[in-house]
Amino acid sequence: MQRRSFLHSAAALALLGTAGCASTSIPSKARVVVIGGGYGGATAAKYVRLLSDHKIDVVLVEPNAAFVSCPMSNLVLGGSKQIAELTTPYRGLERNHGVTIVKDWAKAIDTGRKTVTLAGGATIAYDKLVVSPGVELLMDSIKGLRAAQASGQVLQAWHAGAETVAMRRQLEAMPDGGVFAITIPEQPIRCPPGPYERACQVAWYFKRAKSRSKVLVLDANPDVASKGPLFKRVWAEQYRGIVEYRPQYNTLSVDPATGIIGFEVQEDEKANVINALPAMRAGAIAVQAGLNNLANNRWCGVDFLTFESTAAKDVHVLGDSIQTAPGMPKSGHMANNHGKVAAAAIVAQLSGWPVNPAPMLTNTCYSFLDDRSVVHVSSVHEYVAAERTFKTVPGSGGLSAEPSVQEGVYAVDWARNIWADTLA
Ligand SMILES: Cc1cc2nc3c(=O)[nH]c(=O)nc-3n(C[C@H](O)[C@H](O)[C@H](O)COP(=O)(O)OP(=O)(O)OC[C@H]3O[C@@H](n4cnc5c(N)ncnc54)[C@H](O)[C@@H]3O)c2cc1C
């Protein structure tokens, strides 16, 4: 057996949680449709093909021509990476795994008829549907933001790509002595440490290129939501006089003409470049399909054993769109792991096999403090059958003791590995 197929078989059996039932009851004509080619969806598409020995057809619906990674995208703002370095074409999924890629938006899901209608007009039938559309940013939760965003003046760059590059240009155009303000909504949000990493990246750029400029972090949360002591230490030491952190600043309005940001309680602030992050919820297509049945209809409930929606049969929701289990972050690493657990469950269900009763998930999240120095947080999550949820394994994972360049090497390797695991 070739090394590559041995590795695939070993990984397949581990994910299926079985060593004995890989005999062939896999139906040859089943079709899985995947909406969204990000960390969750692309992984699920690839692993359904791998785990079914390429017998189940997989159609991936994704409007973008290539995958652009949010992890590492803050480094584009800092200036040490280009967006092209974070971009991977989808052809690996097509060529290596036989996933059919349809470049389009999913416009509607009919969970009764089990069909997906595309913006281009076509309708695709599914046996199983995977929905992994990421998050929708609730622009109307901040007064003036929708118009400010549409005019290109106040950006989010919370979906990596053109907006990330445009925000870097805003920073380059900002006069020395100016202020970059990032406003953070209440948790839960996509990537809890992401805004604080971004503050470091912009500060790193200012320190080298515009040393009289400031980074204002205006956070609706009571404290830094992830890796708090590590970020605060770096702001106090490496970025003293550049980064100012203010908790419990709930942003209510932005006005790009004056640069004024309004808050629920405090006085207005003024900034040259505003990065206003609004509240978030499940991706729009999940909402349109009525899958957002939890947390004031913001997130999608799933059965954690299979990631099948609690609102619609044969629909599996992954990644940032779900109501997470305790201690589970909305991260790319986690979405990738959701994709594998869901793929194994889908293949088992379509094949009449028992579903793995004890799936495990891992998470590691690195944050770059400059171009090389990094901190991480990691965790391991096990499915607890009695409570039908994932729980963090006591004593698992951990947090960096201090920033290190060695962790910077690990972080770059993490990115290369997960991009290959998801897309190659
Ligand atoms: C600045 C930043 C830094 C981050 N850093 C890290 C990090 O270091 N480590 C980490 O693990 N995570 C990090 N994350 C979080 C990570 O990016 C997300 O958690 C992850 O992308 C979630 O995966 P997903 O599949 O849910 O969504 P995504 O990866 O966003 O994928 C969603 C896909 O669905 C597509 N889509 C949406 N709607 C439709 C539709 N109607 N039809 C078809 N396709 C559709 C989109 O085009 C997109 O390709 C970071 C995020 C940000 C913003």
The ligand as an SDF file (V2000), in Angstrom:
LIG
                    3D

 53 58  0  0  0  0  0  0  0  0999 V2000
   -8.5070   38.3720   11.7490 C   0  0  0  0  0  0  0  0  0  0  0  0
   -8.8240   36.9350   12.0490 C   0  0  0  0  0  0  0  0  0  0  0  0
   -7.8270   36.1060   12.5450 C   0  0  0  0  0  0  0  0  0  0  0  0
   -8.1150   34.7780   12.8310 C   0  0  0  0  0  0  0  0  0  0  0  0
   -7.1050   33.9760   13.3060 N   0  0  0  0  0  0  0  0  0  0  0  0
   -7.3720   32.6890   13.5760 C   0  0  0  0  0  0  0  0  0  0  0  0
   -6.3190   31.8270   14.0110 C   0  0  0  0  0  0  0  0  0  0  0  0
   -5.1730   32.2400   14.1840 O   0  0  0  0  0  0  0  0  0  0  0  0
   -6.6040   30.5200   14.2420 N   0  0  0  0  0  0  0  0  0  0  0  0
   -7.8570   30.0210   14.0550 C   0  0  0  0  0  0  0  0  0  0  0  0
   -8.0510   28.8120   14.2480 O   0  0  0  0  0  0  0  0  0  0  0  0
   -8.8760   30.8160   13.6360 N   0  0  0  0  0  0  0  0  0  0  0  0
   -8.6740   32.1240   13.4030 C   0  0  0  0  0  0  0  0  0  0  0  0
   -9.6840   32.9310   12.9440 N   0  0  0  0  0  0  0  0  0  0  0  0
  -11.0720   32.4020   12.9010 C   0  0  0  0  0  0  0  0  0  0  0  0
  -11.3600   31.6100   11.6230 C   0  0  0  0  0  0  0  0  0  0  0  0
  -11.0980   32.3910   10.4840 O   0  0  0  0  0  0  0  0  0  0  0  0
  -12.8340   31.1800   11.5980 C   0  0  0  0  0  0  0  0  0  0  0  0
  -13.1870   30.6610   12.8390 O   0  0  0  0  0  0  0  0  0  0  0  0
  -13.0500   30.1490   10.5010 C   0  0  0  0  0  0  0  0  0  0  0  0
  -12.8230   30.7490    9.2430 O   0  0  0  0  0  0  0  0  0  0  0  0
  -14.4380   29.5440   10.5830 C   0  0  0  0  0  0  0  0  0  0  0  0
  -14.6330   28.6080    9.5520 O   0  0  0  0  0  0  0  0  0  0  0  0
  -16.0490   28.5140    8.8230 P   0  0  0  0  0  0  0  0  0  0  0  0
  -15.9910   27.3590    7.8920 O   0  0  0  0  0  0  0  0  0  0  0  0
  -17.1310   28.5720    9.8360 O   0  0  0  0  0  0  0  0  0  0  0  0
  -16.1490   29.8890    8.0130 O   0  0  0  0  0  0  0  0  0  0  0  0
  -15.2120   30.4420    6.8600 P   0  0  0  0  0  0  0  0  0  0  0  0
  -13.8610   29.8860    6.9400 O   0  0  0  0  0  0  0  0  0  0  0  0
  -15.3800   31.9160    6.8630 O   0  0  0  0  0  0  0  0  0  0  0  0
  -15.8800   29.8960    5.5450 O   0  0  0  0  0  0  0  0  0  0  0  0
  -17.1600   30.2910    5.1420 C   0  0  0  0  0  0  0  0  0  0  0  0
  -17.2370   30.1620    3.6290 C   0  0  0  0  0  0  0  0  0  0  0  0
  -18.6140   30.1290    3.2530 O   0  0  0  0  0  0  0  0  0  0  0  0
  -18.7670   30.8720    2.0640 C   0  0  0  0  0  0  0  0  0  0  0  0
  -20.1870   31.2490    2.0180 N   0  0  0  0  0  0  0  0  0  0  0  0
  -20.8580   32.0590    2.8590 C   0  0  0  0  0  0  0  0  0  0  0  0
  -22.1580   32.1430    2.4710 N   0  0  0  0  0  0  0  0  0  0  0  0
  -22.2900   31.3270    1.4060 C   0  0  0  0  0  0  0  0  0  0  0  0
  -23.3930   30.9970    0.5550 C   0  0  0  0  0  0  0  0  0  0  0  0
  -24.6110   31.5220    0.7280 N   0  0  0  0  0  0  0  0  0  0  0  0
  -23.1760   30.1620   -0.4770 N   0  0  0  0  0  0  0  0  0  0  0  0
  -21.9380   29.6180   -0.6810 C   0  0  0  0  0  0  0  0  0  0  0  0
  -20.8530   29.9010    0.0820 N   0  0  0  0  0  0  0  0  0  0  0  0
  -21.0480   30.7530    1.1030 C   0  0  0  0  0  0  0  0  0  0  0  0
  -17.7930   32.0330    2.2070 C   0  0  0  0  0  0  0  0  0  0  0  0
  -17.4540   32.5750    0.9500 O   0  0  0  0  0  0  0  0  0  0  0  0
  -16.6030   31.3330    2.8920 C   0  0  0  0  0  0  0  0  0  0  0  0
  -15.6650   30.8600    1.9540 O   0  0  0  0  0  0  0  0  0  0  0  0
   -9.4290   34.2630   12.6250 C   0  0  0  0  0  0  0  0  0  0  0  0
  -10.4270   35.1060   12.1200 C   0  0  0  0  0  0  0  0  0  0  0  0
  -10.1340   36.4330   11.8440 C   0  0  0  0  0  0  0  0  0  0  0  0
  -11.2090   37.3150   11.2890 C   0  0  0  0  0  0  0  0  0  0  0  0
  1  2  1  0
  2  3  1  0
  2 52  2  0
  3  4  2  0
  4  5  1  0
  4 50  1  0
  5  6  2  0
  6  7  1  0
  6 13  1  0
  7  8  2  0
  7  9  1  0
  9 10  1  0
 10 11  2  0
 10 12  1  0
 12 13  2  0
 13 14  1  0
 14 15  1  0
 14 50  1  0
 15 16  1  0
 16 17  1  0
 16 18  1  0
 18 19  1  0
 18 20  1  0
 20 21  1  0
 20 22  1  0
 22 23  1  0
 23 24  1  0
 24 25  2  0
 24 26  1  0
 24 27  1  0
 27 28  1  0
 28 29  2  0
 28 30  1  0
 28 31  1  0
 31 32  1  0
 32 33  1  0
 33 34  1  0
 33 48  1  0
 34 35  1  0
 35 36  1  0
 35 46  1  0
 36 37  1  0
 36 45  1  0
 37 38  2  0
 38 39  1  0
 39 40  1  0
 39 45  2  0
 40 41  1  0
 40 42  2  0
 42 43  1  0
 43 44  2  0
 44 45  1  0
 46 47  1  0
 46 48  1  0
 48 49  1  0
 50 51  2  0
 51 52  1  0
 52 53  1  0
M  END
$$$$
